[in-house]
Amino acid sequence: MADENKESLAYFLKVHKNFWALLILGNIENLVLASQGATAGVNPFILGALTLIMVVIWLLIGTYGTKVAIKYENVIEFIGGLAIFILGIQSMLGAVGV
């Protein structure tokens, strides 16, 4: 398929392959933070609503901002990875009570 349709999923995945790791790890971290909030006794309805709002915001930023951000993919990948790492450490330390 030499002439890929720009509306196809294969084209989308090919164009955005540089952000795959950040997407996958970021979603895992969102799950960790949500579970951390649930165990802290946060109201689950408020937590769910805020989570859905943030998912929609990130969807809009990702959809409309990727064309601009692709130029800075290495910086974004590093900062996002660092943030995920720091939040993961914070979550683990909170889980063991440190």
N, C-alpha and C positions, 0 to 999 in steps of 0.2 A: 504494500500500500504506500507507494511513493508520494502520492498527493493526498496527505491526510487532511480530513475535514477539520477546520479550526474549531468546530463545535463538538468534536468527539472527545470522549473520555481519555483515549490514548494520547491525543494531542495535549490535553490539559495536564495529564500526568508527566508527560515528557518536558513540557515547559517549566513545570514547578518542581522538578525532581530535586533541585537544590535545597528545598525547604522540607523535604520528607522527614528527615531526622528530627527537626524542630517540631514539626506537627505531631509526630508520634510521641516523642518524649514530653512535649507540652501537654498533650491530652492525658498521659499517664500522671503527670504532676497535678493536673486539675482534679483527677480522681483522688489522689493522695490528700490534697488540700480539702476537698469536700468531705472525705472521711474524717479528717482531723477536725473539721468544724462540727461534724455530726457527733463525734465522741466528746467534744467540748461542751455539748449541751445546747448548741445553737438551735433555734426554732427551725425544724426541717422545711417548713413551707417558705420561710424567708430565705433560707439557704438555697432551696431549689429555685425560687424566683430570681434571686441574684445570680445564680449559676446560669440560668437560661438567658438572662439579660447579657451577661458577659459573653456567652457563646455567640449570641446574635451580633454583638459588637465586634468580636474577633472575626466572625464570618464576613461582616461588611468591610472591615479593615483588610482582611486577606483578599477579598474579592476585588476591591477597588484600589488597594494600595500596592498590590504585588508588582504591577508594571513599573512603578516608581522605585520600589524597594529592591527589585532584582539587581540593581546596580550595586547595592550595598549588602549583598547576600552574605558575604564572609563575616562582616561586622555583626550583622543581625544574628547569624548562626552562633557566633561566639557569645554575644551578650545573652541571647536566649538560653543557650546551653549553660552558661554560668549561673543565670537566675534559677534555672531548673535544679542545678546541682545544689545551690545554696538553700533553696526552699526544701529540697529533699533532706538535706542534713538537718535543717531546723525541724522538720517533721519527725525525723527519727529521734532527735534529741528530746523533743516534746513527748514522744511515745514512751521513752524510758524514764521520763521524769527528771531530766537534768535541767 
